[in-house]
Amino acid sequence: MSIKELHKKSKHPLFGAADNNLVIIVMLNAMVYIILSFLRLAYAMSFDNAAVAETNFNNQILHWFVLHAQLDNVWSKPWTILLYMFSHYSIWSLITTILWLWGFGYILQDLAGNRKMLPIYLYGGFAGALAFILAANLSAHQLTANYYILGGGASVMAVAVATTTLAPNYKIFPFINGGIPLWILMAVYAALQFGAMASGGAVIFALLAGALVGFIFIHQLNRGRDLGNWMYQLVGWINDLFNPEKKYKYQEHYYKVDKQPYKKEPNLTQEKVDAILDKINKYGYENLSQAEKDFLNRASKEDL
């Protein structure tokens, strides 16, 4: 039995885990798009003139979801700093975002664990929002109500750069000449993104900010600092606050989460294998101790 087959036997596989952050992010993007599409269709059916329907939809609905460059709009709708990174106007934009996010995000979760995905995505979006607003307001461009940004571009760029920084030589498509290094996929993705935004003005700065965040996050992670740790501590504190009878026991985990020496046990058991596979799903294969990796290799050679 191979390690891959053992992984399939885990009680909570990476894709099927209830707290899979990659799936949660994809679902949020899809849900917001469905809501916007439904409202857009309702406006189209309410007006005889398609142009009037589109204008009313943009002015009355869409502007609540997008991040405007004008500071007055940002102050009056601060939630758009978060909401814009999950909002998409076209189905093509949604599909490309999900495909690239899944391509890089799946690898990131496999190597670094499930808990790195959401912080990187959010940090990238927040950094992109700040960079877009600053670049737009510091430029000589005359800002209008229609100058805004939406979509997960900056967030996905952060995930892509983080994944590539973590493992630039990770091989994808192994059936093609032994595999293509991940950095080549990153180069293709960056060329497509920046090429499409060649005349995008401040939007380019949002992508650059997202890329910088992804690099910094992994750089700090390699030094033992998990910049997303506080998010899970906050979740734990809120859970304790509203569920005092079920104390949420949160334990800090850095990139090398296994500080204690592994205790060897003579027998190979499915319970131990499941425990190690659950740890891989949460924190990535690289966070296993050498003893745990050896145990998994031994288990893959025996029929449990």
Stockholm file with secondary structure:
# STOCKHOLM 1.0

chainA/1-304         MSIKELHKKSKHPLFGAADNNLVIIVMLNAMVYIILSFLRLAYAMSFDNAAVAETNFNNQILHWFVLHAQLDNVWSKPWTILLYMFSHYSIWSLITTILWLWGFGYILQDLAGNRKMLPIYLYGGFAGALAFILAANLSAHQLTANYYILGGGASVMAVAVATTTLAPNYKIFPFINGGIPLWILMAVYAALQFGAMASGGAVIFALLAGALVGFIFIHQLNRGRDLGNWMYQLVGWINDLFNPEKKYKYQEHYYKVDKQPYKKEPNLTQEKVDAILDKINKYGYENLSQAEKDFLNRASKEDL
#=GR chainA/1-304 SS CCHHHHHHTSSSCTTTCTTCHHHHHHHHHHHHHHHHHHHHHHHHHHCSSHHHHHHHHHHHTGGGTSEESSHHHHHHCTTHHHHGGGCCSSHHHHHHHHHHHHHHHHHHHHHHCGGGHHHHHHHHHHHHHHHHHHHHHHSSCCCCTTCEECSSHHHHHHHHHHHHHHCTTCEECTTTTTCEEHHHHHHHHHHHHHHHTTTCTHHHHHHHHHHHHHHHHHHHHHTTCCTTHHHHHHHHHHHHHHCTTSCCCCCCCCSSCCCSCCCCCSSCCHHHHHHHHHHHHHHCGGGSCHHHHHHHHHHHTSCC
#=GC SS_cons         CCHHHHHHTSSSCTTTCTTCHHHHHHHHHHHHHHHHHHHHHHHHHHCSSHHHHHHHHHHHTGGGTSEESSHHHHHHCTTHHHHGGGCCSSHHHHHHHHHHHHHHHHHHHHHHCGGGHHHHHHHHHHHHHHHHHHHHHHSSCCCCTTCEECSSHHHHHHHHHHHHHHCTTCEECTTTTTCEEHHHHHHHHHHHHHHHTTTCTHHHHHHHHHHHHHHHHHHHHHTTCCTTHHHHHHHHHHHHHHCTTSCCCCCCCCSSCCCSCCCCCSSCCHHHHHHHHHHHHHHCGGGSCHHHHHHHHHHHTSCC
//
